[in-house]
């Protein structure tokens, strides 16, 4: 018996791990564009020069022994023939059969029809994008130091982040300390104002979380000089900067797009029923009418039994737990164990705000300051399936010696377009 899992993110990785524990004599295959599981919540620290990118990339072959990895991107599924078609990194097309299929393809950057955004904005869903942002911000400060035109210098020292959810808030919170460290190495920038702007059409920062967490994050951002503009977004963008929906013109060379995510484009090509762009599944994570197909994570519209009539949010917390259940239910469908139903009450959230600050509500107890920071980092270490010691070492080195502030130039702008169905891979 062969189980093919499409996707190696939070849902797919934990589905494979759970299935490996539950089932015997089953071939488990993970089809993923990279050979690693990406611990996405720490990606802002990669962009800010705190963590080496290898810390947030956990080897699938190393941490999932007994699971077969196929490098490639799924392009189609023939449900009648029980086969998945995929393209490998060298653009060769292959086909693999399955007895059970788990669709955990994840999500990509959410696009909005705003003029100039696809051309001049960059997302934040994969390591290539984080490395690009790190190099780009470094380059802008260095170019600003050599600029003779004050207007050009101001534009290069202005950074706009759109989206005040988890990712955008963390990127904007990490930004000022990063650019301050960069600017400190250039005497020419003494006294130069460096602007960070965080925009969102919502009424407050972190609108999806408890108001107290949003208030804490808002206060930290403003204390660092971040210009927090709520009920505001980008009207249009061009090579000189952005024009906001409030009419303000902001000269800038940096536009980081963190407005949210949408399911992997594979979902819309499958011919299955969808809701809000996600695959409709039962509370047991089955695709209706197909007992051999399961779906979980951002790709699946999983009924939220704690909030009747709604679907679970597209968060890592849900994806991980759904993946674990999908693995158990696949095993049950093969006669090993019992089928379970997905029901999860959130246990709280953590938001890392950099520089000794965080907002957290473990078990719905609101925390802020250094205690929240300790809880947040402790949570991440427990949630990571590997690289814990190396991650702690990077945190310690950053605290003792400061962060490394060089641009490697390995990822160029054209390699990380906003409109991509594979943010985990640079476009060739």
Secondary structure, DSSP 8 states (H G I E B T S, - for coil): -EEEEE--SHHHHHHHHHHHHH-SS-EEEEEESSSEEE-GGGHHHHHTTSS-GGGGEEEHHHHSTTEEEEESEEEEEETTTTEEEEE-TTS-EEEEE-SEEEE---EEE-----TTHHHH-B--SSHHHHHHHHHHHHHHHHHHHH---HHHHHHHTEEEEE--SHHHHHHHHHHHHHHHHHHTT-GGGTT---EEEEEESSSSTTTTS-HHHHHHHHHHHHHTT-EEEETB-EEEEETTEEEETTS-EEE-SEEEE-S-EEE-GGGGGS---EETTEEE--TTSEETTEEEEEE-GGGEE-B-TTSTT-B--S-HHHHHHHHHHHHHHHHHHTTSS------------EEE-STT-EEE-GGG--EEHHHHHHHHHHHHHHH-SS-HHHHHHHHHHHHHH---------S-GGGS-SS-S-TTS---
